[in-house]
Amino acid sequence: MIFNKLKTNSLLPIAIAATIFVAPSFAKYVRYEPEIDTIVGVIQRQTFPGPPNYESIKNGDEAERYWILNLDEPVSIKGIDEIDIDEKDAKRVQLILTSEQYNKYRKWMLKRVRVIGLFTHAITGHHKTSLLIKANDIQLIQKRNSRNSLE
């Protein structure tokens, strides 16, 4: 009986510590502009409610379509000012593209790509993810077949 009491009491600090401390994040850290970073994921076009209320297309808000990169692995970023703030474990990033880039990369919709560019934080109702990337370049990531050559 005394042994059971000691055993239970000695586990209490471990149980408390396990509930207080959260496992560290293993997200890749990226940096805000002017630093250039690279992320990898799948491009998806998504429709969101826009003006006037940014709430419901069904109830009359304008439909806005944006390209979102669904990341292979989450990213985190350390804030640098009151606009570009800390973000942890972002899994989706909105792409900021020129009209020429939309035309050039349209064929890569739902494909796995590498995006190289400058990170910024969401600041308007048109920004649909907390992090956005101004794409300098997008590269298609080719799959390899079983013979280790490109498909």
N, C-alpha and C positions, 0 to 999 in steps of 0.2 A: 504494500500500500504506500509506504513512504517512497519507494523506488518509482512508482507510477506518478506520484505528485512531483518529484524532482524532474522526471522526464517531461511532464507537461509544462512545468514552469520554465525549463531550459529552452523549450521550443517557442515560448512566447516572444522573446526579442526577435527571433528570426521571422516569425509571422508578422510582427509589426513592421519590421524593416522591409519585408516583401511588399506590403501594401503602401508604404510611403514612397519607395523608390520605384520609378518607372524605368523600364528598359530603355537604353539609349537608342536614338534614332540612327538608322544606318542609311539615311537618304544621302544622295550625292549633294554636295554643296556647290551652288553656282553663285555668280556675283552680278550685281546690278551694273548697268552701263556706267562708264565707258568700257568696261571689261567685256570681252567676247567669250561666250561659252557655247558648248555643244550639248544637245540633248537628243535622245532617241525615242521614237514612239510611232504610233499609227495616226495618220491624218484622218479626221472625221469632220464632215460638214454638219453643223447643228443649227437648228432654227430656234430663236429666242424671241420673246415679246419685246417690242421696242416702244417708241413713242405712241401715244402720249403718256401712258401710265407704266409701261414696262412690267405689266402683270399678266395679261392674257390676250393672245391673238384672237381667240374665240369671242372675246368681249370687245374687240375693235382695235386693239393695239397693232401697230405695224409689225410685220414679220421681218426679223433681221437674221441673216444667215452669216455665220462665222465659221472659220476653220479652227478646230481644236486639235491639239496633239495630245493623245492619250499616251502617257509616258510608260516606257518599259519599267522604269524604277522611279520612285518619287524623288523630288528635289526639294532642298531647303535653301534659304538665302538669308544672310544677315542684313538687317536694315542699315541704311546709311543716312537717312534723314526722316522727316515727319511724313513724307509721301512714300518713299521706297522703304517700307518697314519689314521687319522679320516675318518670314513665312516658313512653316514647317511642313514637310511631307506632302508637297503639292503633287497631285497625280495627273493633273490636266493643265495645259498651258494654251492660251489663245495665241494664234499666230497673227502678227501684223505684217501684211504683205502689200506690195504695190499691185496695180491692175495687171501689169506685165507678169508678175510672179504668179498671180492667180491663174492666168492663161497658161503659163509654162508648166506649172505643177499640178494642174487639174487632173491629169492622167494618173497621178499618184494617190488619188483619194482611196482610203482604206488600205494603203500600203505602208510598210515600215520604212521610215526615213530617218536621216540624221539632219537636224536643224542647227545651223550655226548662226548666232546672232547676239543681240543685246537685250538683256532683261529689263523690264520696267514693271511697276506695280499698277494694279487697276486703280483708276481715279474717276471714271465716268460710268454712267448707266450702260454705255455701249461695251464696256469691258465685262466679259462674262466669266472670267476666271480671275483668281487673285493675282496670278502672275501672267505676264504677256511677254512674248519675244518678238522683236523686230528682226525678221529673218534676213540675213545677208546672203545665205545660200541654203538650199535644201538638196540633199543627196539621197537617192534611192539606195536602200540596203538590199542587195541581191541575196537571195537564198542560195545555199549550197546544196547540191544533191548528194547522194550517198557516195559518189565517186570523187567527192571533194572538188568538183568543178562547178562553175557558175551555171545556173539554169538559164 
